Amino acid sequence: MFSFTSKIRFSETDSKEQLALPSIINYFQDCSEFHSQSVGSGAGSLGQYAWILNAWQIVIKRFPRRNETIQICTKPHKFKGIEGHRNFLLKDEQGEILVYANSIWTYFDMQQMHPARITQDQFDCYTLEEPLDMEYAPRKISLKDIEDDSFTAAYKTIVQRSQLDMFGHMNNCQYVSIAYDCLPEDYTIHQVRVEYKKSALLHDEIFVKYAVTGERILVLLANAVGENFAVVEFM
């Protein structure tokens, strides 16, 4: 398992002085990239191919606080067809697991602009490990049990240059940051799932709406014709 340590900075915390949810996702993304770089498969080094994040499932036992020292860990645990599965852990200084996660990635041909079967060099780079012992949710977030009129329009936003990643897409964390603003101030997050469906590009309009069903809050980020960029589920 690959890992690195860090100390939580003031700039990474929220109004409660704890590590903000978007900062957790950034730590996991960075850990994944550090690991990939260490085995010679970092972003931008795969020629016409890239790993595109498809889904998150993040379970939060406790949010670490400002100035805590944390360890961020990751391990790939499954390659199948066009998909790679990767676990993450966030631990405190005593080794207690505070946050754990699963992520699903699609191997993508950036020239042909479609998914591709994982190439042999990727099997050669990574050592697959045993998956975390956790209850794995499906990749897709079901909307079947929620009527369209159950959703409330929240706001519209436009993708800015500061939100883009190296591929010219809105960074994965930004979708969660936008959805997070729909939550009630006193809402406690125990799990967040994200299904990425369509990349948002510079100056794209994003229409945000949400629905509340018990302890579950669903947030849709869509374009003007109703196609979802992402579906975010908070529990």
C-alpha positions in Angstrom: 0.0 0.0 0.0 1.4 3.4 -1.0 1.1 6.2 1.6 2.3 9.7 2.5 1.9 11.9 5.6 0.7 15.5 5.9 -0.3 18.0 8.5 -3.7 19.6 8.0 -3.4 23.2 7.0 -5.7 26.1 7.9 -6.5 26.5 4.2 -7.8 22.9 4.0 -10.3 23.3 6.8 -14.0 24.5 7.0 -15.8 26.7 9.5 -15.7 23.9 12.1 -11.8 23.8 11.9 -12.0 20.3 10.5 -10.7 18.9 7.2 -13.3 20.0 4.6 -14.8 17.3 2.4 -13.4 18.7 -0.8 -9.9 18.6 0.9 -10.3 14.9 1.7 -11.0 14.3 -2.0 -8.0 16.3 -3.0 -5.8 14.3 -0.6 -7.1 11.1 -2.1 -6.5 12.4 -5.7 -3.0 13.5 -4.8 -2.2 10.2 -3.2 -3.4 8.3 -6.3 -1.2 10.5 -8.5 1.9 10.2 -6.2 1.5 6.4 -6.3 1.1 6.4 -10.1 4.2 8.6 -10.5 6.2 6.3 -8.2 5.5 3.4 -10.6 6.1 5.3 -13.8 2.4 5.8 -14.7 1.6 9.3 -13.6 -0.8 11.6 -15.3 0.5 12.8 -18.7 2.9 9.9 -19.0 0.6 7.4 -20.7 0.7 8.8 -24.2 -2.8 8.7 -25.7 -4.3 7.1 -22.6 -5.5 8.4 -19.2 -7.3 7.1 -16.1 -10.6 9.0 -15.8 -12.4 8.9 -12.4 -15.8 7.4 -12.8 -17.2 7.0 -9.2 -16.5 7.7 -5.5 -17.7 6.0 -2.4 -16.3 7.7 0.7 -17.2 6.7 4.3 -16.3 9.2 7.0 -16.0 8.0 10.6 -14.5 11.3 11.9 -13.3 14.5 10.2 -9.7 15.2 11.3 -9.0 18.7 12.6 -6.7 21.5 11.9 -3.0 20.8 12.7 -3.6 17.1 13.0 -1.0 14.9 11.4 -2.6 12.4 9.0 -1.5 9.5 6.8 -3.1 9.0 3.4 -2.9 5.6 1.8 -4.0 4.0 -1.4 -4.0 0.6 -3.1 -5.4 -0.7 -6.5 -7.3 -3.8 -5.9 -9.0 -4.7 -9.2 -8.5 -4.4 -13.0 -11.2 -5.6 -15.3 -11.8 -4.8 -18.9 -11.8 -1.0 -19.0 -12.1 -0.4 -15.2 -9.6 0.0 -12.4 -10.7 0.0 -8.7 -8.7 1.7 -6.0 -9.1 2.0 -2.2 -8.1 4.8 0.0 -7.5 5.3 3.7 -7.0 8.4 5.8 -5.5 7.7 9.3 -4.6 9.8 12.3 -1.2 9.8 14.0 -2.1 6.7 16.1 -3.1 4.7 13.0 -6.9 4.9 13.5 -8.9 4.9 10.3 -10.9 8.2 10.1 -12.0 7.9 6.4 -12.0 5.1 3.9 -13.1 4.9 0.3 -13.4 3.1 -2.9 -13.0 4.6 -6.4 -13.7 3.3 -9.9 -11.6 4.6 -12.8 -12.0 4.1 -16.6 -9.0 3.6 -18.8 -9.6 6.1 -21.6 -8.2 6.6 -25.1 -7.9 10.4 -25.3 -7.3 10.4 -29.1 -10.3 8.2 -30.0 -12.3 9.7 -27.1 -13.7 6.4 -25.8 -12.9 3.8 -23.1 -10.2 1.3 -23.9 -9.2 -2.0 -22.5 -6.4 -1.7 -19.9 -3.1 -2.2 -21.6 -0.5 -4.7 -20.4 1.9 -2.0 -19.3 -0.7 -1.0 -16.6 -0.9 -4.5 -15.3 2.9 -4.5 -15.2 3.1 -1.2 -13.3 0.7 -1.9 -10.5 0.5 -4.6 -7.8 -3.1 -5.4 -7.1 -3.8 -5.9 -3.4 -6.7 -7.3 -1.3 -9.7 -4.9 -1.3 -10.7 -3.2 1.9 -13.3 -5.0 4.0 -16.1 -2.5 3.5 -19.7 -2.6 2.1 -19.3 -1.7 -1.5 -22.0 0.4 -3.1 -22.9 0.1 -6.8 -21.0 2.3 -9.3 -24.3 3.9 -10.4 -26.5 6.0 -8.1 -30.1 5.1 -8.7 -32.7 7.9 -9.2 -35.6 5.5 -9.9 -37.3 6.0 -6.5 -37.3 9.9 -6.8 -39.9 11.7 -8.9 -38.6 14.6 -11.0 -40.9 17.1 -9.1 -39.1 16.1 -5.9 -36.1 18.1 -6.8 -35.6 21.7 -5.8 -33.6 24.1 -8.0 -30.7 25.4 -6.0 -28.6 27.7 -8.3 -26.7 27.9 -11.5 -22.9 28.3 -11.9 -20.5 28.6 -14.7 -17.2 26.6 -15.0 -14.3 28.9 -14.4 -10.6 28.5 -15.5 -9.5 28.1 -11.9 -11.7 24.9 -11.7 -10.0 23.0 -14.6 -7.6 20.2 -14.5 -4.7 19.4 -16.8 -7.1 17.8 -19.3 -9.2 20.9 -19.6 -12.1 19.3 -17.6 -13.6 20.6 -14.4 -11.6 18.9 -11.6 -13.3 16.0 -9.9 -13.3 17.7 -6.6 -15.2 20.7 -7.9 -18.4 18.8 -8.6 -18.5 17.8 -4.9 -17.7 21.3 -3.8 -20.7 22.6 -5.8 -23.0 19.9 -4.5 -21.8 20.4 -0.9 -23.3 23.9 -0.9 -26.8 22.4 -1.1 -26.5 20.8 2.3 -28.1 22.2 5.4 -25.6 23.9 7.7 -26.1 21.3 10.5 -26.0 18.2 8.2 -23.5 15.5 9.3 -22.0 13.6 6.4 -21.2 9.9 7.0 -21.0 8.8 3.4 -20.7 10.5 0.0 -21.0 8.8 -3.3 -20.3 10.5 -6.7 -21.1 9.2 -10.2 -19.4 11.2 -12.9 -21.3 11.1 -16.1 -20.2 13.9 -18.4 -17.1 16.2 -18.2 -17.9 19.9 -17.6 -15.7 22.2 -19.7 -14.7 25.9 -19.5 -17.8 28.2 -19.5 -20.3 25.4 -19.3 -23.4 26.3 -17.4 -24.2 23.9 -14.5 -27.7 23.8 -13.1 -27.8 22.4 -9.6 -30.9 20.8 -8.0 -31.4 18.6 -5.0 -33.9 16.2 -3.4 -34.1 15.2 0.3 -35.3 11.7 1.1 -34.9 10.9 4.8 -31.2 11.1 5.7 -30.3 11.0 2.0 -29.7 14.1 0.0 -29.2 13.7 -3.8 -27.7 16.5 -5.8 -27.8 16.7 -9.6 -25.4 18.8 -11.6 -26.8 19.1 -15.1 -26.5 21.2 -18.3 -29.2 23.3 -19.9 -30.9 20.3 -21.6 -30.9 18.2 -18.5 -27.9 15.9 -19.1 -26.2 15.2 -15.8 -22.5 16.1 -15.4 -22.5 14.3 -12.1 -24.8 12.8 -9.4 -23.8 13.3 -5.8 -25.4 11.4 -2.9 -24.9 12.4 0.7 -25.9 10.3 3.7 
